[in-house]
Amino acid sequence: MPKPLIVDIPHDLGRDEAKRRLEQGTEQARAFLAKSGIAVDQLAWTGDRLDFGVSALAQNVAGTIDVGAESVRLEVKLPFLLALFAEKIQKVASKEGNLLLTKK
């Protein structure tokens, strides 16, 4: 089994603001993914941790987002087929996460 994909995104927003932006961003992402044929099977916050699961084309992906005071950590368990694209997925997740957590 491939090792999990991990992306650490530093921020200077504080935990509460970072979480607020992620909560807002996940709702926007859910709508975007639905249009792309990707189902969000799980999206549940427990404290400062978001557990999520998505599926498309018989592939299931599960992961977590942990919100810290100075960084956000995304950890995703990719099935073998998608693990082949881990580097590309990591770059996109890092870019989009940075955009979401940049001070505005």
C-alpha positions in Angstrom: 0.0 0.0 0.0 1.4 3.4 -0.9 2.4 5.8 1.9 0.0 8.6 2.6 0.3 11.9 0.8 1.1 14.7 3.3 1.0 18.4 2.7 1.9 20.9 5.4 0.8 24.5 4.7 2.1 27.2 7.0 -0.1 30.2 7.8 -0.2 33.1 10.1 -3.9 33.4 10.6 -4.3 31.7 13.9 -6.2 28.4 14.4 -9.7 29.9 14.5 -9.4 31.9 11.3 -7.7 29.1 9.4 -10.5 26.7 10.4 -13.1 29.2 9.4 -11.6 29.6 6.0 -11.3 25.8 5.6 -14.9 25.3 6.6 -15.9 27.8 4.0 -13.5 26.4 1.4 -14.7 22.8 1.9 -18.3 23.8 1.0 -17.1 25.5 -2.2 -14.9 22.5 -3.0 -17.9 20.1 -2.4 -19.9 22.0 -5.0 -17.0 22.1 -7.5 -16.3 18.4 -7.0 -20.0 17.5 -7.5 -19.9 19.2 -10.9 -16.8 17.1 -11.8 -18.5 13.8 -10.9 -16.7 13.3 -7.6 -18.9 12.4 -4.7 -18.1 13.7 -1.2 -18.9 10.7 1.0 -17.7 12.1 4.3 -17.1 15.6 5.6 -17.0 15.8 9.4 -15.3 18.1 11.8 -14.1 16.9 15.3 -12.5 19.8 17.1 -9.8 21.1 14.8 -9.7 18.0 12.6 -11.7 17.4 9.4 -12.2 13.8 8.3 -13.2 13.5 4.7 -13.8 10.9 2.0 -14.4 11.2 -1.7 -15.1 8.8 -4.5 -15.1 8.7 -8.2 -14.7 6.1 -10.9 -14.7 3.3 -8.3 -11.8 4.9 -6.5 -12.2 5.9 -2.8 -9.9 8.5 -1.1 -9.9 9.2 2.6 -8.0 11.8 4.5 -7.8 14.3 7.3 -7.0 18.0 7.7 -5.6 19.1 11.0 -5.7 22.8 11.7 -2.9 24.1 13.9 -2.1 27.6 15.1 0.7 28.0 12.5 0.1 25.3 9.9 -2.5 23.1 8.4 -1.6 19.4 7.7 -3.4 17.5 5.0 -3.0 13.7 5.0 -4.6 11.6 2.2 -4.6 7.9 1.7 -4.6 7.3 -2.0 -5.5 4.1 -3.7 -2.8 2.6 -5.8 -4.1 4.0 -9.1 -4.2 7.5 -7.8 -0.9 7.2 -6.0 0.7 7.3 -9.4 -0.4 10.9 -9.6 0.6 11.8 -6.0 3.2 14.4 -7.0 0.7 16.3 -9.1 -2.0 16.0 -6.4 0.4 17.3 -3.8 1.3 20.4 -5.9 -2.4 21.2 -6.5 -3.3 20.7 -2.8 -0.4 22.9 -1.7 -1.2 25.7 -4.2 -4.9 25.7 -3.4 -4.3 25.5 0.3 -1.9 28.4 0.2 -4.4 30.5 -1.7 -7.1 29.7 0.8 -4.9 30.5 3.8 -3.2 33.7 2.5 -4.1 36.7 4.4 -6.7 38.9 2.7 
